[in-house]
Amino acid sequence: MPIFFLVAFSPEFLVEGLAQIFRSSVWTLVYRELKAQETLAPAEATLEEA
């Protein structure tokens, strides 16, 4: 029985692990992009006014 569970649920655990890695990576990239826009926005506004 333990072998059955190992074989039956291993693909599900693998896919769920990959999905968690993907979500974490996407969130990190979005957060970094938002932080970059936040720091660049005032500099762009001063250039347009000049």
Beta strands, then each sheet from edge to edge (+ up, - down):
end
